[in-house]
Amino acid sequence: CLNPLQSLLSSMKHACEILTSEPEGGAAPIPFETFSFLYSYLASIDGEVPKDETEAFLHKIKEEADTQQGMVLIRHF
């Protein structure tokens, strides 16, 4: 069984693959704003990932996205 963070990251991987406009099998980039909204929402309804961990994770992802024209790639997480 996946721990809450692994499960959340798995969900985000699927979300990136669904929402990207890139061909299947690519980096599946999505805008940071979309990623942040979905991650925050899923983390809040899960209730098992502390808010400070969510904020720290999103800060790290934002730094990565800033190097990719604001896009989050699956490899960033």
C-alpha positions in Angstrom: 0.0 0.0 0.0 1.3 3.5 -0.9 1.8 6.0 1.9 -0.2 9.2 1.5 2.6 11.2 -0.2 3.4 8.4 -2.7 -0.3 8.1 -3.5 -0.6 11.9 -3.9 2.4 12.0 -6.2 1.0 9.1 -8.2 -2.2 11.0 -8.7 -0.3 14.1 -9.8 1.6 12.0 -12.3 -1.7 10.9 -13.8 -3.0 14.4 -13.8 0.0 15.7 -15.7 -0.4 12.9 -18.2 -4.1 13.7 -18.7 -3.7 17.5 -18.8 -0.6 17.9 -20.9 -0.8 18.9 -24.6 2.4 17.0 -25.3 2.4 13.6 -27.0 2.1 10.5 -24.9 5.4 9.3 -23.3 6.9 12.8 -23.0 7.7 14.9 -20.0 3.9 15.8 -19.6 4.4 19.4 -18.7 1.6 21.4 -17.2 1.5 25.0 -15.9 2.7 25.4 -12.3 -0.6 27.2 -11.4 -2.6 24.1 -12.5 -0.2 21.7 -10.7 -0.2 23.8 -7.5 -4.0 24.0 -7.5 -4.5 20.3 -8.0 -1.8 19.3 -5.5 -3.1 21.6 -2.8 -6.7 20.4 -3.4 -5.8 16.7 -3.2 -3.5 17.2 -0.2 -6.2 19.1 1.6 -8.9 16.4 1.0 -6.5 13.6 1.8 -5.7 15.3 5.2 -2.6 13.2 5.8 0.0 15.5 4.3 0.8 18.4 6.7 0.2 21.9 5.3 3.8 23.0 5.9 5.0 19.9 3.9 2.6 20.8 1.1 3.9 24.4 1.0 7.6 23.3 1.1 7.0 20.8 -1.7 5.2 23.4 -3.9 8.0 25.9 -3.3 10.6 23.4 -4.5 8.4 22.5 -7.6 8.0 26.3 -8.3 11.8 26.7 -8.4 12.0 23.8 -10.9 9.1 25.1 -13.0 10.7 28.6 -13.2 13.6 27.0 -15.1 11.1 25.5 -17.6 9.1 28.6 -18.5 6.6 28.0 -15.6 5.9 24.4 -16.6 6.0 21.4 -14.1 7.5 18.2 -15.6 6.9 14.8 -14.1 10.6 14.5 -13.4 10.4 17.5 -11.0 8.7 15.3 -8.5 
